[in-house]
Amino acid sequence: MKEWNRREVIAAASALGMLPAGALGMEKRMLSKPIPADGEQLPVIGLGTYSVFDVESTPADIGKRRKIVESLVESGGSVIDTSPMYNRSEKVIGDVIDAGVDRKDLFLATKVWTDGRAAGAAQMQRSADLMNTEVIDLMQVHNLRDTARHMKTIRDWQDEGRIRYNGLTHYTASAYAALMGEMKTHKPQFIQINYSLGELEAEDRVLPMAKDMGIAVLINRPFQSGRLFGKVKGHSLPEWATDYADSWGQFFLKFIISHPAVTCVIPATSKAHHMIDNLGAGFSPLPNAAMRKRMTAFFANL
Ligand SMILES: NC(=O)c1ccc[n+]([C@@H]2O[C@H](COP(=O)([O-])OP(=O)(O)OC[C@H]3O[C@@H](n4cnc5c(N)ncnc54)[C@H](OP(=O)(O)O)[C@@H]3O)[C@@H](O)[C@H]2O)c1
């Protein structure tokens, strides 16, 4: 006898008129996790902008990015991550807000990436101006550059209500030792690091440390900048994974957000249909510890 997976059960129920059309993609609200600093809930799927939002402010290009952001918001997501290092991306976010996306629906995370107090403050102000916002939700020190100086400015701005949360970011395991040192010194409210089925090193020390210290964790490079899709090219999703995921993108993202220390993942995309696919990972069920082991072993053996 055939065992039915979640998707098949919902699709069959929908076909019989037992569920509203489209129920497949909107069974419930997107999952969220609390920011340990104050308990505010953050939806688990966000959006990265590196390279994919670095475009001219033409109506066609802004229209495409607006669709991506609207999909994010319609599914209950809110987090958008950017940086002054990503060239035109901050401005494009501002343009998308100008074009009609409600700023209040977004959790805007950017970074400071320069040396010196005055240059850091000027860059943070420029980010706010470009993104068309008075308050930046999360300001992160990019790649630990001049951390102590910028954390002081960020905290001052938090006291003035111009920034809501502070954080530190990096994108490679070779920086974890330095990152953990800065976590001990500065006790940030967020860290942002790389973690994926292709890069598991964060599991050893950084993620447990963030959990112990009550630090929220954003995950960058969830697809290893797209490389994970190359690894599974020509392979179908294994049958045992179809209860959790309808695509490889969802398989990769659900692995990440099911880690207990992870708060939100920020996959980058230039395509609305990829955004919709990625958002599909933000819904129950999530893999348990045994399933996560199975996913890891499967991927390692490809
Ligand atoms: N703090 C740091 O130092 C740091 C470093 C790196 C990244 N980040 C942040 O993390 C974000 C994510 O990392 P990333 O940009 O390196 O890459 P990523 O999210 O790991 O991968 C993005 C790539 O995956 C493709 N993709 C996305 N969704 C897909 C789907 N459902 N199916 C098939 N392909 C899909 C995208 O192509 P399409 O455009 O075709 O969808 C793009 O080429 C960045 O944008 C940035 O915000 C931070």
The ligand as an SDF file (V2000), in Angstrom:
LIG
                    3D

 48 52  0  0  0  0  0  0  0  0999 V2000
   28.2070   38.8670    6.0160 N   0  0  0  0  0  0  0  0  0  0  0  0
   28.8450   38.4080    4.9960 C   0  0  0  0  0  0  0  0  0  0  0  0
   30.0610   38.4560    4.9390 O   0  0  0  0  0  0  0  0  0  0  0  0
   28.0640   37.7870    3.8850 C   0  0  0  0  0  0  0  0  0  0  0  0
   28.7560   37.0680    2.9440 C   0  0  0  0  0  0  0  0  0  0  0  0
   28.0060   36.4740    1.9880 C   0  0  0  0  0  0  0  0  0  0  0  0
   26.6320   36.6400    1.9850 C   0  0  0  0  0  0  0  0  0  0  0  0
   25.9760   37.3750    2.9030 N   0  0  0  0  0  0  0  0  0  0  0  0
   24.5040   37.5520    2.8720 C   0  0  0  0  0  0  0  0  0  0  0  0
   23.8970   36.2840    2.6990 O   0  0  0  0  0  0  0  0  0  0  0  0
   23.0890   36.3050    1.5120 C   0  0  0  0  0  0  0  0  0  0  0  0
   23.0200   34.9390    0.8770 C   0  0  0  0  0  0  0  0  0  0  0  0
   24.2690   34.4370    0.4810 O   0  0  0  0  0  0  0  0  0  0  0  0
   24.7690   34.4190   -1.0370 P   0  0  0  0  0  0  0  0  0  0  0  0
   24.2440   35.6000   -1.7410 O   0  0  0  0  0  0  0  0  0  0  0  0
   26.2540   34.2130   -0.9890 O   0  0  0  0  0  0  0  0  0  0  0  0
   24.1640   33.1450   -1.7240 O   0  0  0  0  0  0  0  0  0  0  0  0
   23.0750   31.9710   -1.4690 P   0  0  0  0  0  0  0  0  0  0  0  0
   21.8450   32.5350   -0.8900 O   0  0  0  0  0  0  0  0  0  0  0  0
   23.7680   30.8490   -0.7890 O   0  0  0  0  0  0  0  0  0  0  0  0
   22.7950   31.5380   -2.9940 O   0  0  0  0  0  0  0  0  0  0  0  0
   22.2710   32.4390   -3.9120 C   0  0  0  0  0  0  0  0  0  0  0  0
   22.2320   31.7390   -5.2670 C   0  0  0  0  0  0  0  0  0  0  0  0
   21.2520   30.6930   -5.2390 O   0  0  0  0  0  0  0  0  0  0  0  0
   20.3250   30.8510   -6.3240 C   0  0  0  0  0  0  0  0  0  0  0  0
   18.9900   30.4940   -5.8210 N   0  0  0  0  0  0  0  0  0  0  0  0
   18.2770   31.1060   -4.8370 C   0  0  0  0  0  0  0  0  0  0  0  0
   17.1200   30.4630   -4.6010 N   0  0  0  0  0  0  0  0  0  0  0  0
   17.0770   29.4310   -5.4680 C   0  0  0  0  0  0  0  0  0  0  0  0
   16.1340   28.3900   -5.7050 C   0  0  0  0  0  0  0  0  0  0  0  0
   15.0160   28.2940   -4.9830 N   0  0  0  0  0  0  0  0  0  0  0  0
   16.3980   27.4810   -6.6800 N   0  0  0  0  0  0  0  0  0  0  0  0
   17.5440   27.5670   -7.4220 C   0  0  0  0  0  0  0  0  0  0  0  0
   18.4850   28.5290   -7.2260 N   0  0  0  0  0  0  0  0  0  0  0  0
   18.2570   29.4470   -6.2570 C   0  0  0  0  0  0  0  0  0  0  0  0
   20.3980   32.3010   -6.7180 C   0  0  0  0  0  0  0  0  0  0  0  0
   20.1750   32.4220   -8.1150 O   0  0  0  0  0  0  0  0  0  0  0  0
   18.8520   33.1800   -8.7090 P   0  0  0  0  0  0  0  0  0  0  0  0
   19.1470   34.6380   -8.6150 O   0  0  0  0  0  0  0  0  0  0  0  0
   18.7990   32.6260  -10.0820 O   0  0  0  0  0  0  0  0  0  0  0  0
   17.6910   32.7500   -7.8530 O   0  0  0  0  0  0  0  0  0  0  0  0
   21.8430   32.6720   -6.3860 C   0  0  0  0  0  0  0  0  0  0  0  0
   22.7000   32.3600   -7.4660 O   0  0  0  0  0  0  0  0  0  0  0  0
   23.7600   37.3880    0.6730 C   0  0  0  0  0  0  0  0  0  0  0  0
   22.9840   37.8350   -0.3840 O   0  0  0  0  0  0  0  0  0  0  0  0
   24.0500   38.4160    1.7230 C   0  0  0  0  0  0  0  0  0  0  0  0
   22.8810   39.1560    2.0420 O   0  0  0  0  0  0  0  0  0  0  0  0
   26.6900   37.9350    3.8580 C   0  0  0  0  0  0  0  0  0  0  0  0
  1  2  1  0
  2  3  2  0
  2  4  1  0
  4  5  1  0
  4 48  2  0
  5  6  2  0
  6  7  1  0
  7  8  2  0
  8  9  1  0
  8 48  1  0
  9 10  1  0
  9 46  1  0
 10 11  1  0
 11 12  1  0
 11 44  1  0
 12 13  1  0
 13 14  1  0
 14 15  2  0
 14 16  1  0
 14 17  1  0
 17 18  1  0
 18 19  2  0
 18 20  1  0
 18 21  1  0
 21 22  1  0
 22 23  1  0
 23 24  1  0
 23 42  1  0
 24 25  1  0
 25 26  1  0
 25 36  1  0
 26 27  1  0
 26 35  1  0
 27 28  2  0
 28 29  1  0
 29 30  1  0
 29 35  2  0
 30 31  1  0
 30 32  2  0
 32 33  1  0
 33 34  2  0
 34 35  1  0
 36 37  1  0
 36 42  1  0
 37 38  1  0
 38 39  2  0
 38 40  1  0
 38 41  1  0
 42 43  1  0
 44 45  1  0
 44 46  1  0
 46 47  1  0
M  CHG  2   8   1  16  -1
M  END
$$$$
